[in-house]
Amino acid sequence: MSTKNLNIVILAAGKGTRMQSLMPKVLHRLAGKTLLQHVIDKAKQLIPNKVVVVYGYGGDAVPKALTHETITWVEQKEQLGTGHAVLQAVPHLDDDGKTLILLGDVPLLDQKSCLALLDKTDTLGLLTVNKQNPTGYGRIVRDAQNQILAIVEHRDATKEQRDITEVNTGIIAVSNTQLKAWLSKLSNKNAQAEYYLTDIVAMAVNDGLNVAAEITDDESSVEGVNSKEDLAGLERVYQTRNASALMQAGATLADPLRIDVRGELTVGKDVEIDVGCVFEGFVSLGDQVKIGPYCVIKDASIGKGTHIAAFTHIDQAKVAADCKLGPYARLRPGAEIADAAHIGNFVEVKNSQVGVGSKVNHLSYVGDATIGKNVNVGAGTITCNYDGVNKYRTVIEDNVFIGSDTQLVAPVVIGEGATIAAGSTITKNAPAGQLTFCRAKDQKSIASWKRPVKK
């Protein structure tokens, strides 16, 4: 269907008392992203003319948390009900358009249901769902011909009306012309002394207009978050669905209930992921990648055939094909690992390049360094890149062998084919093809030495 002249209003002004939090409810996170961001992302998929977010509790905390979004922000200074909230957005709505009203705490919204609702709606349409336990929800009251007559809030419902299982999800499509007229007539004479947006349904009926309905069978897609338990429940729904999609794409998951994707994860064929792994941001795994248990990988690309052992952490790094990482390895931002390289247990690499076939297998720190091809870095080696104020770079050329317990004090260059003897502290460039060692016999102190200052 077409979404021409579509406006979207997202209601995000509530406090969320049951969350027991100082933070506005819509800023709580599901799968690493705020509830409101989930809704905004779904809204934008519908290609509207504009998106208006009505915020309230927490003041500017909500818009400040999403400054990257090009949307219209409207403050509801007093929380006087959903009708009052939508009224704040009215000046920003197109006169000849249609508005889809969404809720900022319903993160798993289904795009197809929204499109189906918009397709059915001429003047007013409701997205509804049948719930086994409808307590607390507004009931959809229909006549003998199954036409919608009204939405009755739970507190205002009669005993017979409370037996109705079809409930309002709060997601409404409405003609802007009618919406503006109906909002001007709202009253707060009800159990909560609030201006209910749902009262416009009865107004439409009184005007002789048909109220359309789209009944979704995906209850989770219209489930709101009102407590930490609700949030945890929807988190697992999201992750289970994501796990299913990964397996359909070719991944083998040791346990689909024990994986967390907090961003976007793409997988090649025959990828294997063990239990307890967390993927954040944008992560891509090439064909035949194997991830051991309890790894955390963020904003990284992993090349074909690479094996990552347990408890490895990777953040903003690039790993090429057929590498071996971990266990307990850590790649920090700027790490680039070339084909067939090894980064072993308790090795940390930061802002460095490790060349093809090179190995840093044990208990080492490589920071601000460029390592060439077929280099062996012995256990306990450290590139001393920081003097307390400034950072410097270490260059290790191809085919170098670094002995264990070596300190390379940057800036320093280790020439091609050089060997550095174990236990050395290298402060000068080491010639290519030669053995270099440095072992002081005496310990000395320099009383007049001063730490360097920032240049």
N, C-alpha and C positions, 0 to 999 in steps of 0.2 A: 504494500500500500504506500501511498505518498504521505510524507510528513510535512508538506508545504504549509507555511504559516503556523507552524507548531511552536508554542511557547511551553517551557517546562518550569514549574515552580516546585522547589524542594523545601519542605518544611524541616528546619533544623534548629528550632529555638528552644527546645525543651531542656530541662536540667538533667532529667534522668535520676530521680531521687534514689531509686532502688539500686543504682549502680554503686552507691556508697563511695562516691569519688568527688574530688574537687574539680575535676575536669569535665567540660561539657560532654554529654553522652556521645555525640556524633564524632568526637575526636578519639574515642577508644578504637583500638586497632583489631582488625580481623585479617589474617594472612598478611600481616606486615603493613597493611594500608588502613587508613581511617575509614570508619563506616561511611562518612560523608563522601570521601573520595570514591569509594565503590559506587555510590549512587550517582555521583557526577559522571563517572566514566560510563555507566549504563545510559545515562541521559544523553550524553554526547553521541552514543551509537545510533540514536534515533534521528540525528541530524536536525535539531531544532533551530529556529531562528535565534532564539536566546534562551539562556538558563538563568533563572532568578532563584537565589538561595535566601530564605528568610532565617536569620539567626537571632539569638536573644540572650539566653543564659551564658554567662562567661564574657559578655561584652565582645570586644574585638578579638578574643582568643581564636574564635573559629575562622574568620577571614584571614587572620595573620598566619594561621597554620596552612592555608591554601593560597598563598599569594601568587603562586604560579598559574592559577586558573583565571582565564579571561571570562568571567561571569559577572552577573550583577548581584551585588550584596545589598540586602535590605534588612534593617534592624527592627525587630519587634520588641520595643522597650518594656512593655508589660505583656506577660503571658496570659491572655484573656481567651484562649481557645483557638482551635484550628481555623475557624471562620475569620476571626480577627487577624490571624497570621497571614492568611491568603489576601485579606484586604490590604495589607501593607505592600503586597506585590502588584496590586492592580494598576497603579500609575505606569508600570513598566510593560504592561501587556498590550499586544497589538489589538486594535479594535476589531479587525476582521479575521482574527486568528482563533485557534483552538488551544486550550491549555491542558497539559497533563500534569496533575498534581502528584508528586512523589513524596516519600518520607525519608528523611536523612538517616534513620536508624533501621532501614530495611535493605541490607547490603547485597542480598543474593537475588535481586530483582531479575525477572526473566524478560528479555527483550521481545520474544515472540508474543508473550501475553500482552505486553504493552501495545504492540502493533495491532494485535487482534482487537483489543479494546478500542483503540483509535479508529479502526476500520468500521466498527459497529456504531460508533457514536456520531449522532447528528447534533444533538444539543447537550445531552448528559449521559454518561456511561460510567459504570462501576466495575472494578475488578473485585470479584468475590471468591470465597473459598469455603468449602464445607469442613468444619472442624468437629472432631469427636467430643472435645471439651471446649465449648464456645464461651466459657465464663470470661467476662470482662470485655467482650467484643460487641460491637453494634450489630444487631440482628437485621437481616434483610427480610422485610415483611412484603409478601406478595398476595395478590388477590386470587380469586378462583380461576382466572384465566392465566395465572402464573406471571402476571405483570407486576413489576415492582411498585409498591405504594409508598414505602418510607424505609429509612434506617432508624431503628430505635436503639439508643445506647443502653448498655446493660443495666445501669442504675435506674433508668427510667422505664425499663421493660416490665410488662406484666408477666405473671407466671407462665401463661401460654406462649408468650413471645420468647421467653427464655428457653423454651424447648426447641426453638428453631436452631438448626445447626449451620445454616448458610450465614456467613458473617461478612461484614465490610472489612476490606484490607486497608482502607484509607487511600487507596490509589484511585483517582477519579480523572476522567476526561470530560471536558465541558467547553461549550462555545463561550468565547470571551464576552460576547454581547449579553448572553443570558447570565453569565457568572457575575458580571458587574451589577446587573439589576437585582439578582437574588441576594447578593452580599449586603446590599443597602437595606434589606428587609429583615436581617437576622435579629433574633432576640436571645437574651441570656436567661430567660425564665425556665430554668431546668435545675436538676439536682446539684450540678456543679457550678451554677451561675456563670457558665461560659458560653461563648458564641460558637455553636457547633457548625462546622462546615457541612456536616451530613444533613442538616435541616433543609438544604437546597433541594433534596430529593422530593420531599413533600411539596415544596413550592412548585417544582416541575410538574408533579402530578396534578396539583390544583390548576396549573396553567393548561392542562390537557395535553401535556407533552409525554412522549414515550421515554422511559428510562432504560437504556440498554445495559446489558450485563455480560461480562466475560468471566466464566467460572474456571479458575485454574485448578488443576489437580496436583500441582507442585506446591505443597504447603510451605516448604522451607523457603521458597522464593519470595513469599510475602510475609515471612516471619520477622517481627520486629525485635530489637534488642532492648530489654528493660532491666536486665540484671547481668551480673557476671556469669551466672549459670547459662542464661540465654546466649551470651557471647561465646562461651566455650562450646555450647551445643552447635551453633552455626559454624564455628571454626572447624569442627570435625566434619560437618556436612560438606563444607567447601573443600577440605583436604581429601575427603573420600572421593568426591567427584573428580578432583584433579588427579588423584592417583589412578582412577579408572581411565581417564584420558591419556595418561602417560603409558599405561599398559597397552592401550589400543594403538599407541604410536610406536610400540616396539620395545618398551622397557620392561625388564623383569624386576619386580619389587619383592624383597624378602617378606615384607609385611605391609600391605597397603594402608593399614591403620597406623603405621609408625613412619610417616614421612610428612614433612612440612615444607610447602612451597609458598614463600612470601614474596612473590613477584612473578616472573615468567621463566619457566624452565622448558627448554626444547631438547629433545633427545633423538639420537640416531637409532639405528637398528642394533638389537642385541645388547643394549645397555643394561647393566646390572647395578642395582642400588640396594644396599643392605639397610638394616633398621636404624632409626634414629637420626637420619640425615636431614639437614635444614638447608634449603636453597633460598637465597635472598636476591632481590634485584633481578637482573637479566643474566641468566646462566644458560650456556649451551654445552651439551655433551655429545661428542662425536660417536660414530659407530663403535661398538665393542668396548666402550669405556666401562670400567668397573670401579664402583665407589664402595669402600668398606664402611663399617658401622660408625655412626656418630660423627660424621664429617659435617663441617659447616662451610658452604661455598657461596660466595656473594659476588655478583657482577664479574663473572669470569667465563672464559671459553676453555674447554678441555678437548684436546685433539683425539683423533681416532686411536683406539687401542691402549690408551693410557690407563694405568691402574693406580688408584688412590687408596692407601691403606687407612686403617681406623684412626679416628680422632685428628684428622688433618683439617686445618683451617686455611681457606683460600679467600682472599679479599682483593678485588680489582686487579686480577692477574691473568696472564695468558699462558696456557700450557699447550705445547704442540703434541704431536703424535708419539705414541709408544714410550711415554715417560713412565717413571715409577716415583711415586710420592708417598712419604710417610713410612710408618705411622708417626703421629704426633709432629708432623711437619707444619710449618706456617709460612704461607706466601702472602706478603703484604702488598699494598698498592705499588704498582710499577714493576712487579716481578714478571719477567718473561723467560719461560723455560723452553728451550728448543728441543727438537726431536731426540728421542732416546736418552734424554738426560735423567739423572737420578737425584732426587732430593729426599734425604733419609730422615731417620728419627731425630726429633729435637733439633731440626735445622730451620733457621729463620732466614728468609730472603726478602729484601726490601729494595725497591727501586733499582733492580739489577737485572742483567741479562746473563743467562747461563747457556753456553753454547751446545751444539750438537754432541751428544755422547758424553758430556761431562758429568762428573759425579761429586756431589757434596752429601756424603752419606751419614755423617754422625756429628751431632752436638756442636754445630757451627753456626756462625752469624755472618751473612753476606749482605752488606748494605752499601748502596751507591757504588756498585762494582760492575765491570764488564768482564765476563769470563768467556774465553774462547772455546774452541772445539777440543774434545778429548782431554780435558783437564781433570786431574784428581785432586780434590781438596780434602786433606786429612782431618781426622777427628779433632775437635776443639779449636779449629782455625777461626780467627776473627778478623774481619776487615775493620780497622779502627778508623771510622769515617768521620768522627765528630770530636772536635777538640774542646767542647764545652760551649762554643759559640757558633763556629762555622763548620760546614760539612765539605768533605773532599772525596775525590773519586779514586778507586783502585782499578787498575787494568791488569788482567791476567791473560796473557796471550795463549795461543794454541799449544797443546801438548805439554803443558806445565804440570809438574808434580809438586804439590805442597805438602810437606810433612806435618805430622800431628802437632797440635799445641803451638801453632804459629800465629803471630800477630803481624798483620800487614798494615803499617801506619800510613794512611793516605795523606797527601797524594803520592802514589807509588805505582810503578809499572814493572811487572814481572815478564821478562822477555820470553819469546817463543822457545819451547823445549827446555826451559830452566827447571832446576830442581832446588827446592828450599828445604833445608834440613829441619828435622823436627825440633821444636822448642825455640825456634828463632823469632826474634823481633826485628822485622825488616822496616827500615826507615828510609832506605835509598833504593833507587831502581836496581833490579837484579838483571844482570846480563843474560842474553839468550844463550841456551845450550850449556850453561855452567851450573855447578853446585854453589849455592850461596848459603852461608849460615852466619848467625850472630848470637853469641852466648857470652854475656858479661860475667866475669869472675867476681867482680866486686860490686857491692851495692853502694851507691852514692846519693847524696842529697845536695841540692843547690839552693842555698838560702835566698839568693837574690832573684830567683825565677818568679815571673808574674804570669798569671793566666792571660791568654790573648783576649782582646776586646773585639766586638763586632765591627767589621769594616764598613 
